[in-house]
Amino acid sequence: MSQATLDLAQPRIADAVPLASAPGYWKAVRQRLLRDPVTIAVTLVLCGIVFISIGAPLVAHADPYVGSVLGRLKPIGTPGHWLGTDETGRDLWARLCYGGRLSLLAGILPVTISLIVGGFLGILAGYVGGLVGTLIMRTMDVFYAFPSILLAIAICGLLGNGLSNSVIALSVVFIPPMVRIADTVTTQARQLDFVEAARASGTTTMQIIRYHVLANVLGSILVYATSLISVSIILSAGLSFLGLGVTPPQPEWGLMLNSLRQAIYVQPYVAALPGVMIFVTSMCFNLVSDGFRSAMDVRLNK
């Protein structure tokens, strides 16, 4: 996956910044979201996936680590294993439920870290500008010289496999595009009249950023962060598929896809289930991000 994939998710921010401070803007955004059936539907699907993953002990009664040599690669619909079993006889429904925990964690945590770190650096660069802004943005440009997936693989290869190292690698990958988005919307926001008035009245830089700039840029940054979650889930699954992410026998969708790839000619439907979960979850996050972006764009809601 190239760096251009991250840039394709960039929200339309040209008109969002000045209106974020208008009275009733966020109330109107919420009302438009509630009138969007697609966003509501995919949000319910996401809530179901999160509930199943968190409540895995309640919905999956089988042990995801215990297998049976005699029960290997059972088909979908097998009594006691309604989604079949994997290559070592472990219940696939249980492993999908428990695997959702690590997959969602590996998808959301790097984006959260990059949102905090990249958002702070981008807002600082966009508002302060000058030497500080140039230093921050030129440093981020160094990371743009490497394709995202190759940079993640290189960091994981250096640090070793494991969930924590995978989170670190993906956080490093997502910080540069987050800084660029935050810098762009902050540069727009600092030119607004009320920001200029606050600066002329002697308000400190931190107060202006906290009370005036942040309120106008946070929405656009969150939209972009939401779109990155789907990319993060796919990349983390790819790292696990390559053996650089979660280690066996922990259940994780990318790792499950790797272990079941040799069974594709024996039980193709069973082997495809982890990939289906990755696809559905990433698509849901993409659609939620698109819905939020459309609700914030007044050009589409006049």
C-alpha positions in Angstrom: 0.0 0.0 0.0 1.5 3.3 -1.1 1.6 6.6 0.7 -1.0 7.9 -1.8 -3.5 5.6 -0.1 -3.3 7.6 3.0 -3.7 10.9 1.1 -6.9 9.6 -0.7 -8.7 9.6 2.6 -8.0 13.3 3.1 -11.3 15.1 4.0 -12.6 18.1 2.1 -11.7 20.8 4.5 -11.8 24.0 2.5 -15.3 25.0 3.7 -15.4 23.1 7.0 -13.1 25.3 9.0 -14.8 28.7 9.0 -18.2 27.2 9.7 -17.2 25.1 12.7 -17.6 28.1 15.0 -21.0 29.1 13.6 -23.9 28.7 16.1 -25.7 25.4 15.7 -23.2 24.0 13.3 -22.5 20.8 15.2 -26.2 20.3 16.0 -26.8 20.5 12.3 -24.1 18.0 11.7 -25.6 15.6 14.2 -29.1 15.9 12.6 -27.7 15.2 9.1 -25.9 12.1 10.4 -29.1 10.9 12.0 -30.9 11.3 8.6 -28.2 9.3 6.8 -29.4 5.6 6.7 -26.1 4.2 5.4 -24.1 5.8 8.2 -26.6 4.6 10.8 -26.6 1.1 9.3 -22.8 0.7 9.2 -22.5 2.2 12.7 -24.9 -0.5 14.0 -22.8 -3.1 12.3 -19.6 -1.7 13.8 -21.3 -1.6 17.3 -22.2 -5.3 16.8 -18.6 -6.2 15.9 -17.3 -4.3 18.9 -19.8 -5.9 21.2 -19.0 -9.4 19.9 -15.3 -8.8 20.3 -15.5 -7.3 23.8 -18.1 -9.8 24.9 -16.4 -12.8 23.3 -16.6 -15.0 26.5 -20.4 -14.5 26.5 -21.1 -15.2 22.8 -18.4 -17.8 22.1 -18.5 -20.7 24.5 -15.6 -22.7 23.0 -12.0 -22.1 24.0 -10.2 -20.3 21.1 -6.9 -22.0 22.0 -8.1 -25.7 22.4 -8.1 -27.8 19.2 -8.7 -31.4 18.2 -6.7 -33.4 15.7 -9.9 -35.3 14.8 -11.9 -32.1 14.3 -9.6 -30.3 11.8 -11.1 -28.1 9.1 -14.7 -28.9 9.7 -17.1 -27.2 7.3 -19.5 -24.4 8.1 -22.6 -25.7 9.8 -20.9 -28.5 11.7 -22.8 -29.2 15.0 -21.0 -27.5 17.8 -18.9 -25.5 15.4 -21.3 -23.5 13.3 -18.5 -21.7 11.4 -16.3 -24.7 11.2 -12.9 -25.3 12.6 -9.4 -24.2 11.6 -6.3 -26.3 10.7 -5.8 -27.5 14.3 -9.4 -28.1 15.1 -10.1 -24.9 17.0 -13.6 -23.4 16.9 -13.5 -20.7 14.2 -16.4 -18.6 15.6 -14.6 -18.4 19.0 -11.3 -17.4 17.3 -13.1 -14.7 15.2 -14.7 -13.2 18.2 -11.5 -13.2 20.3 -9.5 -12.1 17.3 -11.6 -9.0 16.9 -10.1 -7.7 20.1 -6.6 -7.7 18.8 -7.6 -6.6 15.3 -9.6 -3.6 16.5 -7.0 -2.7 19.1 -4.3 -2.8 16.4 -6.5 -0.7 14.1 -7.7 2.0 16.6 -4.7 2.4 18.9 -2.1 3.5 16.3 -4.6 6.0 14.9 -5.3 7.4 18.4 -1.6 7.8 19.1 -1.0 9.5 15.7 -4.1 11.7 16.3 -2.6 13.0 19.6 1.0 13.3 18.5 0.4 14.3 14.9 -2.5 16.6 15.7 -0.4 18.5 18.3 2.6 18.8 15.9 0.4 19.9 13.0 -1.5 22.5 14.9 1.7 23.8 16.3 3.3 24.0 12.9 0.2 25.5 11.3 -0.3 28.2 13.9 3.2 29.2 14.9 4.7 28.8 11.4 8.2 30.2 10.7 11.2 28.1 11.6 9.2 25.8 14.0 6.6 25.0 11.3 9.3 24.5 8.6 11.3 22.2 10.9 8.3 20.0 11.7 7.0 19.7 8.2 10.4 19.0 6.6 10.9 16.3 9.2 7.6 14.8 8.2 8.5 14.9 4.5 11.4 12.6 5.3 8.9 9.9 6.3 6.9 10.5 3.1 9.9 9.3 1.1 9.0 5.7 2.1 5.9 3.8 1.1 3.7 3.3 4.2 3.7 -0.5 4.2 7.5 -0.7 3.6 8.1 1.7 6.4 5.9 -0.4 8.7 7.7 -3.6 7.7 11.1 -2.1 8.2 10.2 -0.9 11.7 8.7 -4.2 12.7 11.7 -6.0 11.3 13.9 -3.8 13.4 11.9 -4.0 16.6 10.7 -7.6 16.2 7.2 -9.1 16.0 4.4 -8.6 18.5 1.4 -6.4 19.0 3.2 -3.6 20.7 5.8 -3.3 18.0 3.1 -3.4 15.4 1.3 -0.5 17.1 4.6 1.5 17.2 5.3 0.9 13.5 1.8 1.9 12.4 1.8 5.0 14.7 5.0 6.2 13.0 3.4 5.6 9.6 0.3 7.6 10.4 1.8 10.6 12.2 3.1 12.3 9.0 -0.2 12.4 7.2 -2.0 13.5 10.4 0.5 16.3 10.8 -0.1 17.5 7.3 -3.9 17.5 7.7 -3.6 19.3 11.0 -1.2 21.9 9.6 -3.5 22.5 6.6 -6.7 23.2 8.6 -4.8 25.2 11.2 -3.3 27.4 8.6 -6.8 28.1 7.3 -8.2 28.7 10.8 -5.5 31.2 12.0 -6.6 33.5 9.1 -10.2 33.8 10.4 -11.3 37.2 11.7 -12.1 36.2 15.2 -8.6 34.6 15.6 -7.0 37.8 14.4 -9.1 39.8 16.8 -8.1 37.5 19.7 -4.5 37.9 18.8 -4.8 41.7 18.6 -6.5 41.8 22.0 -3.4 40.3 23.6 -4.7 36.7 24.1 -1.9 34.2 24.6 -1.0 31.7 21.9 -2.1 28.7 24.0 -5.5 30.3 24.8 -6.1 31.1 21.1 -5.2 27.5 20.1 -7.3 26.0 22.9 -10.5 28.2 22.6 -10.5 29.3 19.0 -8.3 27.2 16.7 -8.9 23.7 18.2 -12.7 24.0 18.0 -12.4 24.8 14.3 -9.9 22.1 13.2 -10.8 19.2 15.5 -13.7 18.0 13.3 -11.7 17.8 10.1 -8.9 16.0 11.9 -11.3 13.5 13.5 -12.8 12.7 10.1 -9.4 11.9 8.6 -8.5 9.9 11.7 -11.7 7.8 11.3 -10.8 7.0 7.7 -7.3 5.9 8.8 -8.7 3.2 11.1 -9.7 1.1 8.1 -6.2 1.5 6.6 -4.7 0.6 10.0 -6.8 -2.6 10.3 -5.6 -3.7 6.9 -2.0 -2.9 7.5 -1.9 -4.5 10.9 -3.5 -7.6 9.4 -0.9 -7.6 6.7 1.9 -7.4 9.2 0.4 -10.4 11.1 0.0 -12.2 7.8 3.7 -11.7 7.2 4.6 -12.9 10.7 5.6 -9.4 11.9 2.6 -8.7 14.0 0.7 -10.8 16.5 2.4 -14.1 17.4 0.7 -17.5 17.4 -1.4 -18.9 19.0 -3.1 -15.6 19.7 -6.3 -15.2 17.6 -6.0 -12.2 15.2 -7.7 -12.0 11.8 -4.5 -11.4 9.8 -2.7 -14.2 11.5 -5.7 -16.5 11.1 -5.8 -15.7 7.4 -2.1 -16.7 7.2 -2.6 -20.0 9.0 -5.7 -20.9 6.9 -4.3 -20.1 3.5 -3.1 -23.6 3.0 -6.7 -24.9 3.6 -8.1 -22.7 0.8 -8.5 -25.8 -1.5 -10.0 -28.0 1.2 -12.4 -25.6 3.0 -12.4 -22.3 1.0 -15.4 -20.8 2.8 -13.9 -21.4 6.2 -10.5 -20.1 5.1 -12.1 -16.9 3.8 -13.9 -15.9 7.0 -11.0 -13.9 8.6 -10.7 -12.0 5.3 -14.4 -11.3 5.3 -14.2 -9.8 8.8 -11.3 -7.6 7.8 -13.1 -6.4 4.7 -16.5 -5.7 6.5 -14.9 -3.9 9.4 -12.6 -1.7 7.2 -15.5 -0.9 4.9 -17.7 0.1 7.8 -15.1 2.5 9.1 -14.7 4.0 5.6 -18.5 4.5 5.3 -18.7 6.1 8.7 -15.9 8.4 7.8 -17.6 9.3 4.5 -20.9 9.9 6.3 -19.3 12.2 8.8 -17.4 14.1 6.1 -20.6 14.6 4.1 -22.5 15.8 7.1 -19.7 18.4 7.8 -19.6 19.6 4.2 -22.2 22.4 3.8 -21.8 22.3 0.0 -23.6 19.0 0.0 -26.3 20.0 2.6 -27.6 23.3 1.4 
